[in-house]
């Protein structure tokens, strides 16, 4: 019996050796789960690198060009002596033109420069007739008061007198001392009477209504004064009409536009009326007649 057991053990040992020689592996226990085959992880291909487009640089705006500096005007040489237009005379374009024209003529005559000329006097005036204060022997002139300018220049201590009409065209007077009828009031040599402010505005409005191309700035007030008319015609008598022979207090207004002169007459408290042919001698003018009208 004992021998049987030994024989049995030898067989088992031989079988064990045989199994070990054939597999060489690890014995798998019954019921034990074999190693779980793990599926290989899919290979993820890296996404191709896409370079973001570089933003296109916009051209920088050109810096603003600084404006070229204006050339500095050379200072005008200051002439010695009195100013071109005395401070007592309102500076208006017509008077400035009269002075400039007189200076230009004198420079041409004497061959001197502007710095050699002194302006002694420059003012708007009313000449007693169309001779402009400088009548020539043997000449006939219209006896009508004419608005204009008087300019006295001096070179080397000698004076030269120029006279001209409202356009500023001046002429050297060599036949004596020009005598003006008066210096214009209102828009010329004096202040506008406050009592005539409304009448002046009405006269300008009437003129602009008649000449539609005119603006208020185109109209120059030459005369605005209170006068006493010799009769009811108010210095503007019409042929064939009868008028009251009595003194009438009133006023006269003289406007100038584009070289034309317009006379407006009125009685006190009455609106101004355009007078195409002024007549009579209002007492307010010391016996002189009113300026002649140059309307069409």
TIKEKE-955199 format. One record per residue (C-alpha): residue number from 1; residue in three letters; x, y, z. Coordinates in nm, 2 decimals. Layout:
BEGIN
+-----+-----+--------+--------+--------+
|   k |   r |     xx |     yy |     zz |
+-----+-----+--------+--------+--------+
| NUM | Ala |      X |      Y |      Z |
...
+-----+-----+--------+--------+--------+
This chain:
BEGIN
+-----+-----+--------+--------+--------+
|   k |   r |     xx |     yy |     zz |
+-----+-----+--------+--------+--------+
|   1 | Unk |   0.00 |   0.00 |   0.00 |
|   2 | Unk |   0.28 |   0.22 |   0.09 |
|   3 | Unk |   0.45 |   0.14 |  -0.24 |
|   4 | Unk |   0.13 |   0.24 |  -0.42 |
|   5 | Unk |   0.13 |   0.58 |  -0.27 |
|   6 | Unk |   0.49 |   0.64 |  -0.36 |
|   7 | Unk |   0.43 |   0.53 |  -0.72 |
|   8 | Unk |   0.13 |   0.76 |  -0.74 |
|   9 | Unk |   0.34 |   1.06 |  -0.61 |
|  10 | Unk |   0.61 |   0.99 |  -0.86 |
|  11 | Unk |   0.35 |   1.00 |  -1.14 |
|  12 | Unk |   0.22 |   1.33 |  -1.02 |
|  13 | Unk |   0.57 |   1.47 |  -0.99 |
|  14 | Unk |   0.64 |   1.36 |  -1.35 |
|  15 | Unk |   0.33 |   1.51 |  -1.48 |
|  16 | Unk |   0.41 |   1.84 |  -1.30 |
|  17 | Unk |   0.76 |   1.84 |  -1.46 |
|  18 | Unk |   0.61 |   1.77 |  -1.80 |
|  19 | Unk |   0.36 |   2.05 |  -1.77 |
|  20 | Unk |   0.63 |   2.29 |  -1.65 |
|  21 | Unk |   0.85 |   2.20 |  -1.94 |
|  22 | Unk |   0.58 |   2.25 |  -2.20 |
|  23 | Unk |   0.41 |   2.58 |  -2.09 |
|  24 | Unk |   0.66 |   2.76 |  -1.88 |
|  25 | Unk |   0.38 |   2.99 |  -1.81 |
|  26 | Unk |   0.19 |   3.08 |  -1.52 |
|  27 | Unk |  -0.07 |   2.84 |  -1.42 |
|  28 | Unk |  -0.42 |   2.98 |  -1.47 |
|  29 | Unk |  -0.65 |   2.91 |  -1.19 |
|  30 | Unk |  -0.98 |   2.78 |  -1.28 |
|  31 | Unk |  -1.24 |   3.05 |  -1.28 |
|  32 | Unk |  -0.99 |   3.33 |  -1.29 |
|  33 | Unk |  -1.04 |   3.57 |  -1.57 |
|  34 | Unk |  -0.76 |   3.60 |  -1.81 |
|  35 | Unk |  -0.59 |   3.93 |  -1.87 |
|  36 | Unk |  -0.83 |   4.17 |  -2.05 |
|  37 | Unk |  -0.69 |   4.27 |  -2.38 |
|  38 | Unk |  -0.68 |   4.65 |  -2.38 |
|  39 | Unk |  -0.76 |   4.80 |  -2.72 |
|  40 | Unk |  -0.49 |   5.03 |  -2.82 |
|  41 | Unk |  -0.59 |   5.40 |  -2.79 |
|  42 | Unk |  -0.64 |   5.56 |  -3.13 |
|  43 | Unk |  -0.36 |   5.78 |  -3.23 |
|  44 | Unk |  -0.47 |   6.14 |  -3.25 |
|  45 | Unk |  -0.31 |   6.32 |  -3.54 |
|  46 | Unk |  -0.22 |   6.67 |  -3.44 |
|  47 | Unk |  -0.42 |   6.93 |  -3.63 |
|  48 | Unk |  -0.22 |   7.11 |  -3.88 |
|  49 | Unk |  -0.10 |   7.43 |  -3.75 |
|  50 | Unk |  -0.28 |   7.72 |  -3.93 |
|  51 | Unk |  -0.12 |   8.04 |  -3.88 |
|  52 | Unk |  -0.36 |   8.32 |  -3.83 |
|  53 | Unk |  -0.32 |   8.58 |  -4.10 |
|  54 | Unk |  -0.14 |   8.88 |  -3.98 |
|  55 | Unk |  -0.35 |   9.19 |  -3.99 |
|  56 | Unk |  -0.25 |   9.41 |  -4.28 |
|  57 | Unk |  -0.12 |   9.73 |  -4.14 |
|  58 | Unk |  -0.31 |  10.03 |  -4.28 |
|  59 | Unk |  -0.09 |  10.31 |  -4.40 |
|  60 | Unk |  -0.06 |  10.58 |  -4.15 |
|  61 | Unk |  -0.23 |  10.89 |  -4.25 |
|  62 | Unk |   0.01 |  11.16 |  -4.36 |
|  63 | Unk |   0.05 |  11.42 |  -4.10 |
|  64 | Unk |  -0.14 |  11.74 |  -4.18 |
|  65 | Unk |   0.07 |  11.97 |  -4.38 |
|  66 | Unk |   0.12 |  12.29 |  -4.18 |
|  67 | Unk |   0.00 |  12.59 |  -4.39 |
|  68 | Unk |   0.28 |  12.79 |  -4.53 |
|  69 | Unk |   0.34 |  13.10 |  -4.33 |
|  70 | Unk |   0.20 |  13.41 |  -4.49 |
|  71 | Unk |   0.46 |  13.65 |  -4.60 |
|  72 | Unk |   0.49 |  13.93 |  -4.36 |
|  73 | Unk |   0.41 |  14.26 |  -4.54 |
|  74 | Unk |   0.69 |  14.51 |  -4.52 |
|  75 | Unk |   0.60 |  14.79 |  -4.30 |
|  76 | Unk |   0.47 |  15.09 |  -4.48 |
|  77 | Unk |   0.70 |  15.39 |  -4.44 |
|  78 | Unk |   0.54 |  15.64 |  -4.21 |
|  79 | Unk |   0.52 |  15.98 |  -4.37 |
|  80 | Unk |   0.61 |  16.28 |  -4.15 |
|  81 | Unk |   0.37 |  16.54 |  -4.05 |
|  82 | Unk |  -0.01 |  16.52 |  -4.01 |
|  83 | Unk |  -0.20 |  16.20 |  -4.07 |
|  84 | Unk |  -0.34 |  16.13 |  -4.42 |
|  85 | Unk |  -0.69 |  16.22 |  -4.30 |
|  86 | Unk |  -0.73 |  16.46 |  -4.01 |
|  87 | Unk |  -0.90 |  16.29 |  -3.71 |
|  88 | Unk |  -1.18 |  16.55 |  -3.71 |
|  89 | Unk |  -1.30 |  16.42 |  -4.05 |
|  90 | Unk |  -1.48 |  16.08 |  -4.06 |
|  91 | Unk |  -1.28 |  15.84 |  -4.26 |
|  92 | Unk |  -1.49 |  15.72 |  -4.55 |
|  93 | Unk |  -1.39 |  15.55 |  -4.88 |
|  94 | Unk |  -1.46 |  15.86 |  -5.09 |
|  95 | Unk |  -1.24 |  16.08 |  -4.88 |
|  96 | Unk |  -0.96 |  15.83 |  -4.88 |
|  97 | Unk |  -0.98 |  15.80 |  -5.25 |
|  98 | Unk |  -0.97 |  16.17 |  -5.29 |
|  99 | Unk |  -0.65 |  16.20 |  -5.08 |
| 100 | Unk |  -0.49 |  15.91 |  -5.27 |
| 101 | Unk |  -0.57 |  16.06 |  -5.61 |
| 102 | Unk |  -0.44 |  16.40 |  -5.51 |
| 103 | Unk |  -0.11 |  16.25 |  -5.38 |
| 104 | Unk |  -0.06 |  16.05 |  -5.70 |
| 105 | Unk |  -0.10 |  16.36 |  -5.91 |
| 106 | Unk |   0.14 |  16.56 |  -5.70 |
| 107 | Unk |   0.40 |  16.29 |  -5.71 |
| 108 | Unk |   0.38 |  16.28 |  -6.09 |
| 109 | Unk |   0.41 |  16.66 |  -6.12 |
| 110 | Unk |   0.70 |  16.71 |  -5.88 |
| 111 | Unk |   0.87 |  16.37 |  -5.91 |
| 112 | Unk |   0.87 |  16.32 |  -5.53 |
| 113 | Unk |   0.79 |  16.02 |  -5.32 |
| 114 | Unk |   0.49 |  15.97 |  -5.09 |
| 115 | Unk |   0.71 |  16.02 |  -4.79 |
| 116 | Unk |   0.78 |  16.38 |  -4.90 |
| 117 | Unk |   0.41 |  16.47 |  -4.90 |
| 118 | Unk |   0.22 |  16.60 |  -4.59 |
| 119 | Unk |  -0.16 |  16.61 |  -4.58 |
| 120 | Unk |  -0.25 |  16.95 |  -4.44 |
| 121 | Unk |  -0.63 |  16.93 |  -4.48 |
| 122 | Unk |  -0.87 |  16.67 |  -4.62 |
| 123 | Unk |  -1.25 |  16.71 |  -4.59 |
| 124 | Unk |  -1.58 |  16.67 |  -4.77 |
| 125 | Unk |  -1.74 |  17.00 |  -4.88 |
| 126 | Unk |  -2.02 |  17.14 |  -5.09 |
| 127 | Unk |  -1.90 |  17.36 |  -5.38 |
| 128 | Unk |  -2.12 |  17.65 |  -5.47 |
| 129 | Unk |  -2.12 |  17.56 |  -5.84 |
| 130 | Unk |  -1.99 |  17.30 |  -6.09 |
| 131 | Unk |  -1.65 |  17.47 |  -6.10 |
| 132 | Unk |  -1.57 |  17.28 |  -5.78 |
| 133 | Unk |  -1.43 |  17.59 |  -5.62 |
| 134 | Unk |  -1.18 |  17.65 |  -5.89 |
| 135 | Unk |  -1.34 |  17.85 |  -6.18 |
| 136 | Unk |  -1.14 |  17.91 |  -6.49 |
| 137 | Unk |  -1.14 |  18.25 |  -6.67 |
| 138 | Unk |  -1.40 |  18.26 |  -6.95 |
| 139 | Unk |  -1.58 |  17.94 |  -6.85 |
| 140 | Unk |  -1.95 |  17.91 |  -6.76 |
| 141 | Unk |  -2.06 |  17.68 |  -6.48 |
| 142 | Unk |  -2.39 |  17.55 |  -6.35 |
| 143 | Unk |  -2.50 |  17.74 |  -6.05 |
| 144 | Unk |  -2.58 |  17.43 |  -5.84 |
| 145 | Unk |  -2.43 |  17.32 |  -5.52 |
| 146 | Unk |  -2.21 |  17.02 |  -5.58 |
| 147 | Unk |  -2.09 |  16.77 |  -5.31 |
| 148 | Unk |  -1.72 |  16.70 |  -5.33 |
| 149 | Unk |  -1.38 |  16.70 |  -5.16 |
| 150 | Unk |  -1.10 |  16.95 |  -5.08 |
| 151 | Unk |  -0.75 |  16.83 |  -5.01 |
| 152 | Unk |  -0.45 |  17.05 |  -4.93 |
| 153 | Unk |  -0.10 |  16.89 |  -4.96 |
| 154 | Unk |   0.24 |  17.03 |  -4.87 |
| 155 | Unk |   0.59 |  16.95 |  -5.01 |
| 156 | Unk |   0.89 |  17.13 |  -4.88 |
| 157 | Unk |   0.68 |  17.40 |  -4.71 |
| 158 | Unk |   0.47 |  17.48 |  -5.02 |
| 159 | Unk |   0.10 |  17.40 |  -5.03 |
| 160 | Unk |  -0.10 |  17.25 |  -5.31 |
| 161 | Unk |  -0.48 |  17.26 |  -5.31 |
| 162 | Unk |  -0.68 |  17.00 |  -5.49 |
| 163 | Unk |  -1.06 |  17.01 |  -5.54 |
| 164 | Unk |  -1.29 |  16.74 |  -5.67 |
| 165 | Unk |  -1.64 |  16.61 |  -5.70 |
| 166 | Unk |  -1.81 |  16.33 |  -5.51 |
| 167 | Unk |  -1.63 |  16.06 |  -5.72 |
| 168 | Unk |  -1.30 |  16.15 |  -5.56 |
| 169 | Unk |  -1.13 |  16.26 |  -5.89 |
| 170 | Unk |  -0.91 |  16.55 |  -5.79 |
| 171 | Unk |  -0.77 |  16.85 |  -5.98 |
| 172 | Unk |  -0.49 |  17.09 |  -5.88 |
| 173 | Unk |  -0.64 |  17.43 |  -5.84 |
| 174 | Unk |  -0.39 |  17.70 |  -5.95 |
| 175 | Unk |  -0.63 |  18.00 |  -5.99 |
| 176 | Unk |  -0.68 |  18.11 |  -5.63 |
| 177 | Unk |  -0.81 |  17.98 |  -5.30 |
| 178 | Unk |  -1.12 |  17.75 |  -5.35 |
| 179 | Unk |  -1.42 |  17.85 |  -5.14 |
| 180 | Unk |  -1.67 |  17.59 |  -5.04 |
| 181 | Unk |  -2.03 |  17.66 |  -4.98 |
| 182 | Unk |  -2.03 |  17.46 |  -4.66 |
| 183 | Unk |  -1.91 |  17.13 |  -4.51 |
| 184 | Unk |  -2.18 |  16.87 |  -4.53 |
| 185 | Unk |  -2.37 |  16.79 |  -4.22 |
| 186 | Unk |  -2.51 |  16.46 |  -4.11 |
| 187 | Unk |  -2.31 |  16.20 |  -4.30 |
| 188 | Unk |  -2.02 |  16.44 |  -4.37 |
| 189 | Unk |  -1.88 |  16.68 |  -4.12 |
| 190 | Unk |  -2.12 |  16.67 |  -3.83 |
| 191 | Unk |  -2.34 |  16.45 |  -3.62 |
| 192 | Unk |  -2.68 |  16.34 |  -3.75 |
| 193 | Unk |  -2.95 |  16.54 |  -3.57 |
| 194 | Unk |  -3.16 |  16.30 |  -3.36 |
| 195 | Unk |  -3.48 |  16.46 |  -3.48 |
| 196 | Unk |  -3.40 |  16.35 |  -3.83 |
| 197 | Unk |  -3.31 |  15.98 |  -3.76 |
| 198 | Unk |  -3.65 |  15.86 |  -3.87 |
| 199 | Unk |  -3.66 |  16.08 |  -4.18 |
| 200 | Unk |  -3.32 |  15.96 |  -4.29 |
| 201 | Unk |  -3.43 |  15.60 |  -4.25 |
| 202 | Unk |  -3.75 |  15.67 |  -4.45 |
| 203 | Unk |  -3.55 |  15.84 |  -4.73 |
| 204 | Unk |  -3.31 |  15.54 |  -4.76 |
| 205 | Unk |  -3.61 |  15.30 |  -4.77 |
| 206 | Unk |  -3.77 |  15.51 |  -5.05 |
| 207 | Unk |  -3.45 |  15.51 |  -5.25 |
| 208 | Unk |  -3.40 |  15.14 |  -5.21 |
| 209 | Unk |  -3.76 |  15.09 |  -5.33 |
| 210 | Unk |  -3.69 |  15.30 |  -5.64 |
| 211 | Unk |  -3.35 |  15.15 |  -5.71 |
| 212 | Unk |  -3.39 |  14.78 |  -5.62 |
| 213 | Unk |  -3.02 |  14.69 |  -5.67 |
| 214 | Unk |  -2.92 |  14.92 |  -5.38 |
| 215 | Unk |  -2.86 |  14.81 |  -5.02 |
| 216 | Unk |  -2.85 |  15.02 |  -4.71 |
| 217 | Unk |  -2.47 |  14.99 |  -4.70 |
| 218 | Unk |  -2.45 |  15.13 |  -5.06 |
| 219 | Unk |  -2.61 |  15.46 |  -4.96 |
| 220 | Unk |  -2.41 |  15.74 |  -4.81 |
| 221 | Unk |  -2.57 |  16.02 |  -4.61 |
| 222 | Unk |  -2.42 |  16.35 |  -4.73 |
| 223 | Unk |  -2.65 |  16.60 |  -4.57 |
| 224 | Unk |  -2.92 |  16.58 |  -4.31 |
| 225 | Unk |  -3.02 |  16.92 |  -4.16 |
| 226 | Unk |  -3.32 |  17.12 |  -4.05 |
| 227 | Unk |  -3.41 |  17.42 |  -4.27 |
| 228 | Unk |  -3.68 |  17.68 |  -4.32 |
| 229 | Unk |  -3.84 |  17.66 |  -4.66 |
| 230 | Unk |  -3.95 |  17.99 |  -4.82 |
| 231 | Unk |  -4.29 |  17.86 |  -4.93 |
| 232 | Unk |  -4.51 |  17.56 |  -4.94 |
| 233 | Unk |  -4.32 |  17.40 |  -5.23 |
| 234 | Unk |  -4.06 |  17.29 |  -4.97 |
| 235 | Unk |  -3.78 |  17.39 |  -5.22 |
| 236 | Unk |  -3.92 |  17.17 |  -5.49 |
| 237 | Unk |  -4.16 |  17.38 |  -5.69 |
| 238 | Unk |  -4.34 |  17.21 |  -5.98 |
| 239 | Unk |  -4.43 |  17.41 |  -6.30 |
| 240 | Unk |  -4.79 |  17.54 |  -6.30 |
| 241 | Unk |  -4.85 |  17.48 |  -5.93 |
| 242 | Unk |  -4.95 |  17.74 |  -5.67 |
| 243 | Unk |  -4.79 |  17.73 |  -5.32 |
| 244 | Unk |  -4.85 |  17.91 |  -4.99 |
| 245 | Unk |  -4.62 |  18.21 |  -4.97 |
| 246 | Unk |  -4.52 |  18.15 |  -4.61 |
| 247 | Unk |  -4.21 |  18.02 |  -4.43 |
| 248 | Unk |  -4.24 |  17.65 |  -4.36 |
| 249 | Unk |  -4.01 |  17.47 |  -4.11 |
| 250 | Unk |  -3.87 |  17.15 |  -4.24 |
| 251 | Unk |  -3.56 |  16.96 |  -4.34 |
| 252 | Unk |  -3.35 |  16.83 |  -4.63 |
| 253 | Unk |  -3.16 |  16.51 |  -4.67 |
| 254 | Unk |  -2.91 |  16.44 |  -4.94 |
| 255 | Unk |  -2.81 |  16.08 |  -5.02 |
| 256 | Unk |  -2.54 |  15.95 |  -5.25 |
| 257 | Unk |  -2.52 |  15.60 |  -5.41 |
| 258 | Unk |  -2.30 |  15.48 |  -5.70 |
| 259 | Unk |  -2.20 |  15.84 |  -5.79 |
| 260 | Unk |  -2.56 |  15.96 |  -5.80 |
| 261 | Unk |  -2.70 |  16.23 |  -5.56 |
| 262 | Unk |  -3.06 |  16.21 |  -5.44 |
| 263 | Unk |  -3.23 |  16.51 |  -5.27 |
| 264 | Unk |  -3.51 |  16.46 |  -5.02 |
| 265 | Unk |  -3.72 |  16.75 |  -4.89 |
| 266 | Unk |  -3.98 |  16.75 |  -4.62 |
| 267 | Unk |  -4.18 |  16.97 |  -4.39 |
| 268 | Unk |  -4.17 |  16.93 |  -4.01 |
| 269 | Unk |  -4.36 |  16.62 |  -3.92 |
| 270 | Unk |  -4.39 |  16.51 |  -4.28 |
| 271 | Unk |  -4.22 |  16.22 |  -4.46 |
| 272 | Unk |  -3.93 |  16.30 |  -4.70 |
| 273 | Unk |  -4.01 |  16.34 |  -5.07 |
| 274 | Unk |  -3.76 |  16.29 |  -5.35 |
| 275 | Unk |  -3.70 |  16.62 |  -5.53 |
| 276 | Unk |  -3.58 |  16.58 |  -5.89 |
| 277 | Unk |  -3.53 |  16.96 |  -5.94 |
| 278 | Unk |  -3.45 |  17.14 |  -5.62 |
| 279 | Unk |  -3.55 |  17.51 |  -5.63 |
| 280 | Unk |  -3.54 |  17.81 |  -5.38 |
| 281 | Unk |  -3.30 |  17.89 |  -5.11 |
| 282 | Unk |  -3.39 |  17.75 |  -4.77 |
| 283 | Unk |  -3.29 |  17.97 |  -4.49 |
| 284 | Unk |  -3.11 |  17.69 |  -4.31 |
| 285 | Unk |  -2.84 |  17.70 |  -4.59 |
| 286 | Unk |  -2.75 |  18.07 |  -4.55 |
| 287 | Unk |  -2.88 |  18.16 |  -4.89 |
| 288 | Unk |  -2.72 |  17.88 |  -5.09 |
| 289 | Unk |  -2.92 |  17.64 |  -5.31 |
| 290 | Unk |  -2.95 |  17.27 |  -5.25 |
| 291 | Unk |  -2.73 |  17.02 |  -5.44 |
| 292 | Unk |  -2.84 |  16.94 |  -5.79 |
| 293 | Unk |  -3.00 |  16.61 |  -5.84 |
| 294 | Unk |  -2.83 |  16.36 |  -6.07 |
| 295 | Unk |  -3.11 |  16.10 |  -6.09 |
| 296 | Unk |  -3.22 |  15.96 |  -6.42 |
+-----+-----+--------+--------+--------+
